[in-house]
Amino acid sequence: MHYKVHLDFVKNRKYFYIASLIICALGVFMLMFKGLHYGVDFRAGTSMDISASQSIDRAKAEELFAANGVEPETITLGGDTGNRLSVRFNDILSEEAVKKLKEAFTSAYGSDVSQEVNTVTPDMAIEQKNKALIAMGIASIAICLYVTMRFEWRFAIASIIAILHDAFLVISFFAIFQLEVNLPFMAAVLTTIGYSINDKIVIFDRVRENLRFAKLKTSDDLAGLLNDSIWQTMTRNINTVLTVLIAAICLLVLGSPAIQLFALAKIVGLTSGAYSSVSIAGPLWYDLKNKSLGS
């Protein structure tokens, strides 16, 4: 007797595939014509964090920057009392320009003003971008090898396609809405891959257990086994994802501006990972396994 199925993931797999392809195609379109909105980490420029003992007025800060001949790309107010200012410049500021800005803010907000400056040269930006791509590639290959050794090649192929789908969905989301891509974003993508493969391992482990006692003769038998396995692990997967999702939402709502985009990337990645585990990875394994049945 099959587990009570509320949704047939195998029967509806084509709809899931089409939905994912549409989103990914939109992401490709945006990447081709708009590209990603790289932050200072991946683009030459200067970032500056200014802290004061009192609240910083945004309009006054903009006047100070203009008076010193610099134009920030972004200005973000943070801190409990609005006493922290995060500024990003497309240009690399000279030491003299940085010194003048500190003097201007010290004059306006007192001697307690402090600042932290990070500068990324064009060579550093390219190097960090390449290293981030290499890290994603190594993580994907390592996961593929692990799943192959623990299970079989069909599970590995389905898993790697699904986790790459999750990573690209996060990238597509940031490309579509032109959100800033920086090192915390790359960390969010890598952790998305980790959480994503966890959900898939849980489902595929149950599939493997059920295969030991199953007598598969037709495609319907295989579809029933996969649906049973997914629904048998559904509660566990939902609880796991919700636990991390709640934490990520709290970071997005209550966290500082510096980590809000990281939290947003995590939310998108976790949601995509939960979706792809049951709607992409499982059905892909079914399509691969079904061919071996000769049906």
N, C-alpha and C positions, 0 to 999 in steps of 0.2 A: 504493500500500500504506500502510495506516495504521500509525502508531507503536503499538507494543505497549502496550495499555491494561490496567492492572491494576485500575482502578476507573473505571466509566463515570459521570462527573460529571453528564452530561446526563440519563441514565436515572434516576439516584437523586436528582435535584434536589429533588423534592417532599419527600423525607425531610429534606434539609438545610433547606429552607424551614420545615418544621414544627418542627424542633429549634430553629431561631433564633427563631421566633415564640413558642415556649413559654418560652424564656429571657427574651425581651423582655417577654412578658406578665407573667412573675413579677416582673421589674424594675419594670414599671408599677404592679403591685399594691403592691409595697413602697414605691414612691415616693408613692403615694396615701395609704397608711395609716400608714407610718412616716416617710417622707421621708428626706432625706440627713442624715448626722451631720456637720454643718458644724463645722469647726474655727474657731479665733479669727479667721482671715483673712476668713471670710464670716459671722461672728457676733460681735456686740459682746462684748468681754471683754479679758482681759489674759493675755499669755504671758510667762513668765520663765525664763531660762536662768541657772542658778547654777553656778559653777565653783569648785573648791577645790583645794588642794595635796594633799589626802588623800581617801580614799574617803568617800563620803557614805552614811550609813546611812538606808535608806528609812523605817524605823519612827521613827527620831529626827527625820527631816525632817517627817513627818506630825505629830509632837508639837509641833514648832516652829510649824507652820502653825496648828494648833488653838489653841496658846497665844496666838497673835496674832489670833485671831478670824477667820481666813480658811479656806475649804474648797476645795481644788483639785478640778477635775473629773478631771484626769489627772496622774499623776506618772510620769515615765520616767527611769530611770537610764542614763547613758551614759558615754563616755570609756573610755580604756584600763584605768583602775583603778577605774572607778565613781565618778569624781570630778566628774561633770557631771550636773546635775539639770535636766530640762526639765519645767516645770509650766504647766498651762493652767487659767485661772479663767474661769468664766462671767460673773462680775461685773467691772466696771472698778475696779481698785484705785486708791485715792488715793495721792498722793505720800507722805503720811505713813505709810500702810500698807506701801508699798514700802520706805521708809526703815527702818521697824521690822523688817521681814523681813531686810534686809541686816544690821542690827545683831545680830539673833538668830543668823544663820548665822555671822557674824564671831566672835561670842562662843563659838559651838560648835566652829568649825573653823579659827579663826585669822584673822589679818589679810590673808591672801592670797586671801580669798574675793572673787570678782567676780560681777557679775550684769548681764544684758542684759534690758531690759524693753520689750515692745511692746504697745501698747494700741490696740484698734480700737473706734471709736465706732459706734453703730448706722448713722449716715449713711455712714461709710466702708465698713462691711460690705456695705450695699446697693449702693454704687457699685462695689466690687470684684467683687461677684457679677454685676452687670449687664455690666461690662467683660469679664469672663471669658466670658459668653454671647455677647457681640458678637464677641469674638475667634474663638470657635468658628464662628460664623456666617460671618464674613469668610473664614476659612480654607476652609470648605466651598464657598463661592461661587467663590472664586478657583481652587480645584482643578477645580470643574465647568467653569469657563470655559476653563482650560488644556487639559483633556482634550477639550473640544468643538472647540477650535481645532486641536489636534494630530491628533485622530482624527475621530470623528463623534458625533452626538448620542446614538446608542444606547450607545456606550461611556461617554459622560459620565453618562447616567442610571444605568446599571448601577454605575458607580464611586461616584457620590455616595450611592446607596442603601447600597452595601456599606460605605463608610467611616463613614456615619452609624450603621450597624448596629454597627460596631466601637466607635465612641465610646460608644454607648448601652449596649453590653455591659459596658464598663468601669464606667460609671455604675451599671448594674444590679448588678454584682458588689459594689460598695461599698454600695449600698442594701440588698442582701440580707443582707450580713454587718455592716452598720452600722459601717463603717470611716470614719475621719475624712477629710473632704473639705476640702482647703486649697489654697493656691496651687500647691505642687508637684504636687498631684493634677491641677490644670488643665493644668499644663505637660506632664504625662504624657499626658493626653488629646490635646493638640495634637500632640505628637510621635508619638503613635499614629496620628493621621490622616496625618501625613507618611510614616511607614514603610508604612502600609497602602496608600496610593496608589502607592508605589514598586513593591510586588509586583504590583499590578493593571496598571500601565503596562507592566511586563515581559511579562506574559501577553498583554495586548491588542496590544502591538507585534508579538509573534509571530503572533497571529491576523491582524493586518493584512497581514503578509508572506505568510502562507499563503493569504489571500484573493486575492492577485494572480495566483496560478497555479491557483486552484481553479475548478471548474465545478460550481456548486451548483444542483442541480435539485430535490432532495428534502430533507426534514427530516433524514433519516439522513446525507446528505452534510454538512449543516451541523453535526450532532452529532459526526460523525467529525472534522471540521476543528477544532472546539473542543477535543475530547479530545486530539487530536494536539498542539495548541498548548500545552495545559496540561502534558502530560507531557514535552514537549520543553524546557520551562522549569522543570520541577519541581526538578531538582538545584540549579540556580542559586538558586531561591527558598528552598529548604531551607537551603542554606549561608549565605545572607544573613541569614535569620531566626535561625538557630542562633548566628551570631557575636554578634549583638546580645543574644539571649536569654541566652547564657552570661554576658555582662557584667552584664545586669540581675539574674541569679540571684546573682552574686557580690556585687552591691550589697545585695541583700536579706539575704544570709547574713552578710556581713562588714561591711556599712555601718553607720553610726550610726543610732539610732532616728529621727533627723530625716529621713532619706531612704529608710527602709525601705518606707513606704507608697507613695512615688514609684516605687520599684523594683517593688513588687507590681503597681501600676497598669500599669507598662510591660510586665510579664510577661503580664498578662491581655490587654492591647491587642495585643501582638505575636502572641500565640497566636490571638486572634480575627482579626487581619489576615491571617495566613497561611491560616487556615480559610476566611474569606470570599472571598479572592482566587480560590480554586479551586471553592468550593462555593456562593457567592452571586453574586459579580460575573459570572463566566463564564456560568453558567446563566441569569442575568437577561438578559445580552446575547443569548443564544441565543433566549430567548422573544421578545424584541423583534425580532430579525433574522428569526426564523422566520415572522413575520407578513408580512414583505415578500416571502417566497417564495410566499405563497398556499397553503401546505400546513399 
